[in-house]
Amino acid sequence: MKLFGYFRSSAAYRVRIALNLKRIEVEHVPVHLLRGEQRREEFLEKNPQGLVPALELDDGTVLTQSLAIIEFLETLQPEPRLIPADSVLAAKVRAVALTVACEIHPLNVVRVLDYLKEELHQGEEEVGAWIRHWILNGGLDSIEQTIAPAPFCFGEKPTLADVCLIPQLFNARRYATPLDHLPKILAVEAACAELPAFRAADPFQQKDAE
Ligand SMILES: N[C@@H](CCC(=O)N[C@@H](CS)C(=O)NCC(=O)O)C(=O)O
């Protein structure tokens, strides 16, 4: 299988962590987002949305959307489970994952930031304030209240919640978002940093890192 990604893409980072936790090997194919490679015809043929990640299976089928890809991996290789069997816990795990993927991340992606800068003529300062506001407001601030680190978001093993939270924290730090008021989230981050699966997925460990 081939994973089309970009070292700094937090959505691709989620998939890398899941692959590593499940010990599934894939070929990593970089798509340089700042050079616009995601909008080239050969990539659009794989993902008409022009977004990474995209997972190409050995038969040529292409899967898109990080959470859909991770659910596919969960079926392909059920252990270790990223979505708990207990349905209440599973809903809590998914709620954190969806808060990151649906409430925070879409407001910070390259195409949205470009629109703020180029079409709405906002400067670096305004764009930075936008990013930090939406990372915290209704995002990390609310996640802080719903998790109970032990030491991961929902217990002794990492779940889809941790898989989504850690890349979002990388992104938050990149934009100097204040995080000191989020002790539970910082404790989860420290626990994940102990695991090789998370460390190997770090953006600066990728072959396209720059
Ligand atoms: N909801 C999608 C988000 C994918 C996404 O927005 N990817 C970003 C990188 S993190 C991207 O490809 N951006 C390119 C662009 O905005 O042009 C997922 O979870 O896979």
The ligand as an ORCA input file, in Angstrom:
! r2SCAN-3c Opt
* xyz 0 1
  N     -10.767     15.873      6.576
  C      -9.610     15.533      5.814
  C      -8.686     16.726      5.796
  C      -7.603     16.591      4.755
  C      -6.835     17.896      4.619
  O      -7.404     19.006      4.739
  N      -5.522     17.755      4.361
  C      -4.706     18.926      4.247
  C      -3.366     18.699      4.935
  S      -3.568     18.459      6.673
  C      -4.435     19.191      2.779
  O      -4.248     18.282      1.999
  N      -4.402     20.474      2.432
  C      -4.132     20.899      1.097
  C      -4.865     22.159      0.761
  O      -5.554     22.705      1.627
  O      -4.718     22.586     -0.381
  C      -8.924     14.300      6.416
  O      -9.133     14.057      7.619
  O      -8.221     13.579      5.702
*
